[in-house]
Amino acid sequence: MNLLLLIIIFTAVGGVLSVLAAGVFLLLPDEQRNRVIPHGISFAIGALLSVAFWGLIPEAFEHVKPEQFQTLSGTILAGILGFFVLEKLLIWRHCHVETCEAHGDDALEIEHNHDHDHHGHNHGFDKSAGTLIILGDGIHNFVDGVLIAAAFLTDVKLGIVTSLAVATHEIPQEVGDFAILLHSGYSKSKALFYNVLASLTTVLGGILAYYSLEDLHDSLPYFLALAASSFIYIAVADLIPSLHKKTDMKTSLQQIALIAAGVLLICSLHGIAHNIESEIPKVELSKD
């Protein structure tokens, strides 16, 4: 079979099918899903921070020379600041009046306004968090596509196993993403649509890597840094503050346990994927 066709098929497996598998979350009844969402938010915080600090950032620094460390760190910082500015613009876009909850203390009550959110009257703060998740996922999935293509260009069997490892790694993160999008006021159909749309960048990354892997490989660390900065900003600026609204001991312990579960699951799955990806000879990626 044509190698490009294999790359397209298995980047779709690594991206789109992992989203569809996580989409089973949407089949839950509304009442049950609304009870699960706060737990999903806690899990997503652990998953996002784990992906950023355990996977993306170390991987980015592995692919640059020591003299580029400061530039790469600056890219992460610029990404965090850039996403802050982007979120501000999104809040202004969705909130045009001074009494909007995003402009005052009522922003603390966004978690209790799901009924309004489901009818389209969503707060700018919530909507911007969902948009940033989609953008961050798009970058992350694009990088996954490049890695899968690199594996296939090295060995077809390695490419197949790598794509399956990526899919396994993505499913728990996508579950958390669905929770964030629903928490942000997206309908079930829109949450699924935008997640599938973002996952298609896996295929795009694979195709572009097939034709110009060497050029993309040079830019790969900076894509990784931007994806990491997106996930860090979302977890720290948008999600963690919402957990402080409930301070009773039982809820706090549940939040800590679920954050830890997200971290441990992503770390363990990333370890498997990293062991497979580390078998890709770096010399092959830079060969003329």
Buried (B, 14 or more C-beta within 10 A) or exposed (E): EEEBEBBBBBBBBBBBBBBBBBBEBBEBEEEEBBEBBBBBBBBBBBBBBBBBBBBBBBBBBEBBEEEBEEEBBEBBEEBBEBBEEBBEEBBBEBBEEEEBBBBEEEBEEBBEBBEBBBEEEBBBBBBBBBBBBBBBBBBBBBBBBBBBBBBBBBBBEBBBBBBBBBBBBBBBBBBBBBBBBBBBBBBBEEBBEBBBBBBBBBBBBBBBBBEEBEEBBEEBBBBBBBBBBBBBBBBBBBBBEBBEEEEEEEBEEBBEBBBBBBBEBBBEBBEEBBEBBEEBEEEEBEEE
